[in-house]
Amino acid sequence: IKDIRPGLKNINVIFIVLEIGLPTITKEKREVRTLKVADNSACINLSVWDEPGQVIVPGDIIKLTKGYASIWRQCLTLYSGKNGDIQKVGEFCMTFNEQLNMSEPIPVVPTTNQAPQNLNSINNGTTNNGGNTNRTSTIVQPNNSSSIAKPSNTSVSSGNSRFSGGSLPSSEESSLKTQQQKSAHRSKTPHNRGNNMRSDRR
């Protein structure tokens, strides 16, 4: 039994009947039963139709000829088929292995063609955070630094002709010239007076 595979045909095997399931009536008014059978290698489900299933009891040793195997409801199942033959050859005295069950349900692995979603990607302006789109703004700086206007630091000291940082407005320039002229006049006046006094004394 352990060598039985799905799609295998012309199976000849001797086994002992362990369990017999309840009959199922088909639309054609036929009875089908599922039996649990085993030999010294493994156990498997056997599907039996009509009269043979009615006369078989647990403990019977059966010889199956020209059987086949197929998957039914995710389980490997042994069938007698139309050309198969079921014959009772004994009772009870047979060693069997029930630990290895060839009819254990085959797990179904879900398959999907969907590509894994990139959490960092933006689809149609939406992301996974409730439809809000987080976009990183990029600041482009001009290559020519001279095109950026910089404020000039202009300082004018009162009463002094020193200034820095570019040209002054015309009004400030005229005011500055007036202050320079007054300063020059004041600096010359005491010097001339001193010369006049010296000349008088002479």
C-alpha positions as CSV (number, residue, x, y, z in Angstrom):
1,I,0.0,0.0,0.0
2,K,2.8,2.4,0.8
3,D,3.9,2.3,-2.9
4,I,0.5,3.5,-4.2
5,R,0.5,6.9,-6.0
6,P,-2.2,9.0,-7.6
7,G,-2.9,7.9,-11.2
8,L,-1.6,4.4,-10.6
9,K,-3.6,1.7,-12.4
10,N,-3.8,-2.2,-12.4
11,I,-3.2,-2.3,-8.7
12,N,-3.1,-5.8,-7.1
13,V,-3.0,-5.8,-3.3
14,I,-4.1,-7.9,-0.3
15,F,-5.2,-6.0,2.8
16,I,-7.4,-6.3,6.0
17,V,-10.5,-4.2,6.5
18,L,-10.3,-2.0,9.6
19,E,-13.3,0.3,9.4
20,I,-16.4,0.7,7.2
21,G,-18.0,4.1,6.7
22,L,-21.7,4.9,6.2
23,P,-23.1,4.4,2.7
24,T,-23.7,7.4,0.5
25,I,-26.6,7.3,-2.1
26,T,-25.8,8.8,-5.4
27,K,-28.3,10.3,-7.9
28,E,-28.3,7.0,-9.8
29,K,-29.5,5.3,-6.6
30,R,-26.2,3.5,-6.1
31,E,-24.4,3.0,-2.8
32,V,-20.8,3.9,-2.3
33,R,-18.9,3.2,0.9
34,T,-15.4,4.3,2.1
35,L,-13.4,1.6,3.9
36,K,-10.2,2.0,5.8
37,V,-7.9,-0.9,4.8
38,A,-4.3,-1.7,5.6
39,D,-1.4,-4.1,5.1
40,N,2.0,-4.4,6.8
41,S,3.3,-1.3,5.1
42,A,0.5,1.4,5.4
43,C,-3.2,2.1,5.4
44,I,-5.4,3.8,2.8
45,N,-9.1,4.6,2.0
46,L,-10.9,2.2,-0.3
47,S,-14.0,3.2,-2.2
48,V,-16.4,0.3,-2.8
49,W,-19.6,0.4,-4.8
50,D,-22.9,-1.4,-4.3
51,E,-23.1,-5.1,-3.3
52,P,-19.4,-5.7,-2.3
53,G,-19.6,-2.9,0.2
54,Q,-22.8,-4.5,1.7
55,V,-21.2,-7.8,2.5
56,I,-17.7,-6.7,3.7
57,V,-17.2,-6.5,7.5
58,P,-14.3,-5.3,9.6
59,G,-11.6,-8.0,10.0
60,D,-12.1,-9.5,6.5
61,I,-8.9,-10.0,4.4
62,I,-9.6,-8.9,0.9
63,K,-7.7,-9.4,-2.4
64,L,-8.1,-6.5,-4.8
65,T,-7.2,-6.9,-8.5
66,K,-7.1,-4.3,-11.3
67,G,-7.7,-1.4,-8.9
68,Y,-6.6,2.2,-9.4
69,A,-5.7,5.2,-7.3
70,S,-6.9,8.8,-7.5
71,I,-7.3,12.0,-5.4
72,W,-10.7,12.6,-3.9
73,R,-11.3,15.6,-1.6
74,Q,-7.6,16.1,-1.2
75,C,-7.1,12.5,-0.1
76,L,-5.4,9.6,-2.0
77,T,-8.2,6.9,-2.5
78,L,-8.1,3.4,-3.8
79,Y,-10.9,2.3,-6.2
80,S,-11.9,-1.2,-7.4
81,G,-13.2,0.2,-10.7
82,K,-15.5,-1.4,-13.3
83,N,-13.0,-4.0,-14.3
84,G,-11.7,-4.6,-10.8
85,D,-12.3,-7.6,-8.6
86,I,-12.8,-7.9,-4.8
87,Q,-12.4,-11.3,-3.3
88,K,-12.4,-12.4,0.4
89,V,-9.4,-14.6,1.2
90,G,-9.4,-14.7,5.0
91,E,-10.3,-13.2,8.3
92,F,-8.5,-11.4,11.2
93,C,-5.1,-13.0,11.1
94,M,-2.9,-10.4,9.3
95,T,-0.4,-7.9,10.5
96,F,-1.0,-4.3,9.4
97,N,0.5,-0.8,9.8
98,E,-2.0,1.9,10.7
99,Q,0.6,4.6,11.6
100,L,1.4,5.5,8.0
101,N,-1.8,6.8,6.5
102,M,-1.6,7.2,2.7
103,S,-5.0,9.0,2.7
104,E,-3.9,11.9,4.9
105,P,-5.4,15.1,3.4
106,I,-3.0,16.9,1.1
107,P,-2.5,20.5,2.2
108,V,-3.5,23.1,-0.3
109,V,-0.9,25.8,-0.9
110,P,-2.6,29.0,-2.0
111,T,-1.1,30.5,-5.1
112,T,-1.3,34.1,-6.2
113,N,0.1,36.0,-9.1
114,Q,0.0,39.3,-7.3
115,A,3.3,41.0,-7.0
116,P,4.4,42.1,-3.5
117,Q,3.4,45.7,-2.8
118,N,6.1,48.3,-2.2
119,L,5.1,50.2,0.9
120,N,7.2,53.2,-0.2
121,S,5.6,53.4,-3.7
122,I,2.9,55.9,-4.5
123,N,-0.1,54.7,-6.5
124,N,-2.4,57.2,-8.1
125,G,-1.4,59.8,-5.6
126,T,-2.4,57.6,-2.6
127,T,-0.4,55.6,-0.1
128,N,-1.3,53.2,2.7
129,N,-1.6,55.9,5.3
130,G,-5.3,56.6,4.8
131,G,-5.0,58.2,1.3
132,N,-2.5,60.9,2.4
133,T,0.5,61.3,0.1
134,N,3.9,62.2,1.6
135,R,6.1,63.7,-0.9
136,T,9.6,65.1,-0.4
137,S,10.2,68.5,-1.8
138,T,13.5,69.2,-3.6
139,I,15.1,72.6,-3.4
140,V,17.0,73.5,-6.5
141,Q,19.7,76.0,-6.0
142,P,21.1,78.1,-8.9
143,N,24.7,77.3,-10.0
144,N,25.6,80.9,-10.4
145,S,25.9,82.4,-6.9
146,S,26.1,85.9,-8.4
147,S,22.5,85.8,-9.4
148,I,21.4,85.8,-5.7
149,A,20.9,89.3,-4.4
150,K,22.5,89.8,-1.0
151,P,21.6,92.7,1.3
152,S,24.3,95.3,1.6
153,N,25.6,96.3,5.0
154,T,25.8,100.1,4.9
155,S,26.9,101.9,7.9
156,V,27.3,105.7,8.2
157,S,28.7,107.3,11.3
158,S,27.4,110.7,12.2
159,G,29.9,113.5,11.8
160,N,32.3,111.2,10.0
161,S,32.8,110.7,6.3
162,R,33.5,106.9,6.5
163,F,30.9,104.5,5.2
164,S,31.0,101.0,3.8
165,G,28.9,98.7,1.6
166,G,28.2,100.3,-1.7
167,S,26.9,103.7,-2.8
168,L,24.6,106.0,-0.7
169,P,21.4,107.5,-1.9
170,S,21.6,111.0,-3.3
171,S,19.9,112.6,-0.3
172,E,22.3,110.9,2.1
173,E,25.3,111.7,-0.1
174,S,24.4,115.5,-0.1
175,S,23.9,115.5,3.6
176,L,27.3,113.8,4.1
177,K,29.0,116.4,1.9
178,T,27.4,119.2,4.0
179,Q,28.7,117.6,7.2
180,Q,32.2,117.3,5.6
181,Q,32.2,120.9,4.6
182,K,31.1,122.1,8.1
183,S,33.8,119.9,9.6
184,A,36.5,121.4,7.3
185,H,35.3,124.9,8.0
186,R,35.5,124.4,11.8
187,S,38.9,122.9,11.6
188,K,40.2,125.9,9.6
189,T,38.7,128.6,11.7
190,P,40.7,128.2,14.9
191,H,43.9,127.9,13.0
192,N,43.3,131.2,11.1
193,R,42.4,133.0,14.4
194,G,45.6,131.9,16.0
195,N,47.6,133.3,13.1
196,N,45.8,136.7,13.2
197,M,46.6,137.0,17.0
198,R,50.2,136.3,16.4
199,S,50.4,138.9,13.7
200,D,48.8,141.5,15.9
201,R,51.3,140.9,18.7
202,R,54.1,141.4,16.3
